[in-house]
Amino acid sequence: MFDARILMGEIIGTALLILFGDGVVANVLLGKSKGQNSGWIVITTGWAMAVFVGVYATASISGAHLNPAITLGLATAGNIPWSTVPVYIIGQFIGAFIGALLVFLGYFPHWAETESAGLKLAVFSTAPAIRNTVWNLFMEILGTFALMFGVFMIKGAFMGEGTGPTITPLQLGALGAIPVAFLVWAIGLSLGGPTGYAINPARDLGPRIMHAILPIPGKGGSDWGYSWIPVVGPCIGGVLAAIVWMALGRP
C-alpha cells in the first residue's frame, strides 16, 4: 500500500539521522576537522542526538521508524500492516543515500586530508573491532533486540483489554523522542564497541553504497564481505524482540 506521507516522512527523517550521525563520525575521524580525535563519547552522543532529531522531525508524518529493523519489528507485532513495509524501507534507503551525500559534500575538503581509507569508510558504515562472523552477527542481533524491545517498553505496542489487543500507533514525537535517544546512547556506550552498533540496515548499507559510488579520494574498498552482517543481524534482532514482546503479553 503506497502512502506518500510515509515515504516522505521516512526520507526526511532518515536523511536527518544520517546527516547528523555520519556527520559526527566525520567530525571525529577526518583530517583537519575541528572535532578530530574527540573520541567515542562524542560519536555515541552525536548518534543519540541524530536519532532524536530524526524522530522529533517526522514522528507526526510517518511514525519515524527510520530503520528497517524497527519497521519489521512493528509489522511482526501487528502495529503496522505488512503492505506498508516496502514503502517504509524504500523511504529509509532513499533518506540514507541523501544523508550520506550531504555528509560527503559538507566535509568535501577533508577527504583529501585523511590518509586512512579505513577512517573514510568508517564515516559511512560500521566495521568490527575483531572480525568474527558469529560474534559480530550476535552483537548486531543483541543491540537491535535491545533497541526494539526498548521502544516497545517506552511507548507500549498494545493497549486495552479484551480478547484481542487494541493496536495503537507508535508515536515518538516531541518529548517522547528523548527516551529513545537515551536508549540509542546507552546501546552505543555499552554494546557499541565490538561492531560499531549499526542496529539499522539502512543506516549501514545505504551510506556504504554511497561510499562505493562517490568520488572519495583514496577511499579503498567498501568491505562488502562484512556488509551483510549489519543488515541481517538487525532484522533478526528486531523480529525477535517483537516475538518476545508478544509472548510476554500486553502490558
C-alpha positions as CSV (number, residue, x, y, z in Angstrom):
1,M,0.0,0.0,0.0
2,F,1.6,3.3,-1.1
3,D,1.4,6.2,1.2
4,A,3.2,9.4,0.2
5,R,3.3,10.7,3.8
6,I,5.1,7.5,4.9
7,L,7.5,7.8,2.1
8,M,8.3,11.4,2.6
9,G,8.5,11.2,6.4
10,E,11.0,8.3,6.2
11,I,13.1,10.0,3.6
12,I,13.3,13.2,5.6
13,G,13.8,11.5,9.0
14,T,16.4,9.1,7.8
15,A,18.3,11.8,5.9
16,L,18.5,13.8,9.1
17,L,19.6,10.7,11.0
18,I,22.4,10.0,8.6
19,L,23.4,13.7,8.2
20,F,23.9,14.1,11.9
21,G,25.0,10.6,12.7
22,D,27.6,10.1,9.9
23,G,28.4,13.8,10.3
24,V,29.6,13.4,13.9
25,V,31.8,10.4,12.8
26,A,33.3,12.6,10.0
27,N,33.9,15.3,12.5
28,V,35.8,13.0,14.8
29,L,37.7,10.9,12.2
30,L,38.6,13.1,9.2
31,G,41.8,15.1,9.0
32,K,41.9,18.7,10.0
33,S,38.3,18.7,11.3
34,K,37.9,20.8,14.4
35,G,36.4,17.7,16.2
36,Q,39.2,15.3,15.1
37,N,40.2,12.7,17.7
38,S,37.4,13.8,20.2
39,G,36.5,10.2,20.8
40,W,33.9,7.6,21.2
41,I,31.8,9.6,23.7
42,V,31.3,12.3,21.1
43,I,30.3,9.8,18.4
44,T,27.8,8.0,20.6
45,T,26.3,11.3,21.9
46,G,26.1,12.6,18.3
47,W,24.3,9.5,17.1
48,A,21.8,9.7,20.0
49,M,21.1,13.3,19.1
50,A,20.8,12.3,15.5
51,V,18.1,9.8,16.4
52,F,16.3,12.5,18.5
53,V,16.3,15.0,15.6
54,G,15.2,12.5,13.0
55,V,12.4,11.1,15.2
56,Y,11.3,14.5,16.5
57,A,11.1,15.9,13.0
58,T,9.0,13.2,11.4
59,A,7.1,11.2,14.0
60,S,3.9,13.0,13.2
61,I,4.3,12.3,9.5
62,S,5.3,8.7,9.2
63,G,5.8,7.4,12.8
64,A,9.6,7.9,12.3
65,H,10.8,4.3,12.1
66,L,14.0,5.4,10.2
67,N,15.1,1.8,10.4
68,P,14.0,-1.3,8.5
69,A,14.6,-3.4,11.6
70,I,12.1,-1.2,13.5
71,T,9.6,-1.5,10.7
72,L,9.9,-5.3,10.6
73,G,9.5,-5.5,14.3
74,L,6.4,-3.3,14.3
75,A,4.9,-5.3,11.5
76,T,5.7,-8.6,13.3
77,A,3.9,-7.2,16.4
78,G,0.9,-6.1,14.3
79,N,1.4,-2.4,14.8
80,I,1.6,-1.6,11.1
81,P,0.2,-3.5,8.0
82,W,2.8,-5.6,6.2
83,S,1.6,-3.9,3.0
84,T,3.2,-0.7,4.2
85,V,6.6,-2.2,4.9
86,P,8.1,-1.7,1.4
87,V,7.2,2.0,1.4
88,Y,8.9,2.5,4.8
89,I,12.0,0.7,3.7
90,I,12.3,2.4,0.4
91,G,11.9,5.8,2.1
92,Q,14.6,4.8,4.6
93,F,17.1,3.9,2.0
94,I,16.5,7.0,-0.1
95,G,16.9,9.1,3.0
96,A,20.1,7.3,3.9
97,F,21.5,8.0,0.4
98,I,20.7,11.7,0.7
99,G,22.1,12.0,4.2
100,A,25.4,10.3,3.2
101,L,25.7,12.5,0.1
102,L,25.3,15.6,2.3
103,V,28.0,14.5,4.7
104,F,30.3,13.8,1.7
105,L,29.7,17.3,0.4
106,G,29.8,19.0,3.8
107,Y,33.3,17.5,4.6
108,F,34.5,17.7,1.0
109,P,38.0,19.3,1.6
110,H,38.7,16.9,4.5
111,W,38.6,13.6,2.5
112,A,41.9,14.5,0.8
113,E,43.4,15.5,4.2
114,T,42.7,12.0,5.6
115,E,45.2,9.3,4.8
116,S,43.4,6.2,6.1
117,A,41.0,4.5,3.8
118,G,39.5,2.7,6.8
119,L,38.6,6.0,8.5
120,K,36.9,7.2,5.4
121,L,34.8,4.1,5.2
122,A,34.0,4.3,8.9
123,V,32.3,7.7,8.3
124,F,29.7,5.8,6.1
125,S,29.4,2.4,7.6
126,T,30.4,0.1,10.5
127,A,33.2,-2.5,10.9
128,P,34.0,-4.9,13.6
129,A,36.8,-4.3,16.1
130,I,37.6,-8.0,16.0
131,R,36.4,-9.8,12.8
132,N,34.4,-12.9,13.8
133,T,31.3,-13.6,11.8
134,V,29.4,-15.5,14.5
135,W,30.0,-13.0,17.3
136,N,29.7,-9.9,15.1
137,L,26.3,-11.2,14.0
138,F,25.3,-11.9,17.5
139,M,26.2,-8.4,18.7
140,E,24.1,-6.8,16.0
141,I,21.2,-9.1,16.9
142,L,21.6,-8.2,20.6
143,G,22.0,-4.5,20.0
144,T,18.9,-4.3,17.8
145,F,16.9,-6.5,20.1
146,A,17.7,-4.1,22.9
147,L,16.6,-1.2,20.7
148,M,13.3,-2.8,19.5
149,F,12.4,-4.1,22.9
150,G,13.2,-0.8,24.5
151,V,11.0,1.0,22.0
152,F,8.1,-1.4,22.9
153,M,8.7,-0.8,26.6
154,I,8.9,3.0,26.2
155,K,5.8,3.5,24.1
156,G,3.8,0.3,24.5
157,A,2.9,-1.7,21.5
158,F,-0.5,-2.9,22.8
159,M,-3.1,-1.2,25.0
160,G,-6.6,-2.1,26.0
161,E,-8.4,-5.1,27.5
162,G,-10.5,-7.9,26.0
163,T,-9.8,-10.9,23.9
164,G,-7.6,-9.1,21.4
165,P,-5.2,-6.1,21.7
166,T,-6.2,-2.6,20.8
167,I,-3.4,-1.6,18.5
168,T,-2.2,2.0,18.9
169,P,0.3,3.7,16.6
170,L,3.9,4.2,17.8
171,Q,4.3,7.9,18.3
172,L,7.8,9.1,19.1
173,G,7.3,12.8,18.5
174,A,8.1,15.8,20.9
175,L,9.4,14.8,24.3
176,G,8.6,11.1,23.5
177,A,11.7,11.1,21.3
178,I,14.0,11.8,24.3
179,P,13.9,8.3,25.9
180,V,14.5,6.7,22.5
181,A,17.6,8.9,22.1
182,F,18.8,7.9,25.5
183,L,18.2,4.2,24.6
184,V,20.4,4.6,21.5
185,W,23.0,6.4,23.5
186,A,23.1,3.6,26.1
187,I,23.4,0.9,23.3
188,G,26.3,2.8,21.8
189,L,28.1,3.2,25.1
190,S,27.5,-0.3,26.4
191,L,27.2,-2.5,23.3
192,G,28.8,-0.5,20.5
193,G,32.4,-1.5,20.9
194,P,32.5,-4.8,19.1
195,T,30.8,-3.8,15.8
196,G,30.1,-0.1,16.0
197,Y,26.4,-0.8,16.6
198,A,24.8,-0.4,13.2
199,I,21.5,-1.7,14.6
200,N,19.9,-0.3,11.4
201,P,20.3,-1.9,7.9
202,A,19.5,1.4,6.1
203,R,22.0,3.3,8.3
204,D,24.8,1.0,7.3
205,L,24.0,-0.3,3.8
206,G,22.7,3.0,2.3
207,P,25.8,5.0,3.2
208,R,28.1,2.0,2.3
209,I,26.6,2.1,-1.2
210,M,27.2,5.8,-1.4
211,H,30.8,5.2,-0.3
212,A,31.2,2.9,-3.2
213,I,29.7,5.4,-5.7
214,L,31.1,8.7,-4.5
215,P,34.4,10.1,-5.8
216,I,36.2,10.0,-2.4
217,P,40.0,10.3,-2.9
218,G,41.9,7.3,-1.7
219,K,38.8,5.6,-0.3
220,G,39.7,1.9,-0.8
221,G,37.1,-0.8,-0.8
222,S,33.7,-0.8,0.8
223,D,34.1,-4.1,2.7
224,W,31.3,-5.9,1.0
225,G,32.3,-9.1,2.7
226,Y,31.1,-7.8,6.1
227,S,28.2,-5.7,4.7
228,W,25.5,-8.4,5.2
229,I,26.0,-8.6,9.0
230,P,24.7,-5.1,9.7
231,V,21.7,-5.9,7.5
232,V,20.8,-9.4,8.6
233,G,21.6,-9.0,12.3
234,P,19.4,-6.0,12.9
235,C,16.5,-7.6,11.0
236,I,16.7,-10.7,13.2
237,G,17.0,-8.7,16.3
238,G,14.0,-6.5,15.6
239,V,11.8,-9.5,14.7
240,L,13.0,-11.5,17.8
241,A,12.2,-8.5,20.1
242,A,8.7,-8.4,18.6
243,I,8.2,-12.1,19.2
244,V,9.3,-11.9,22.8
245,W,7.2,-8.8,23.4
246,M,4.1,-10.6,22.1
247,A,4.9,-13.7,24.1
248,L,5.0,-11.7,27.3
249,G,1.5,-10.4,26.7
250,R,0.4,-6.8,26.5
251,P,1.3,-4.5,29.5
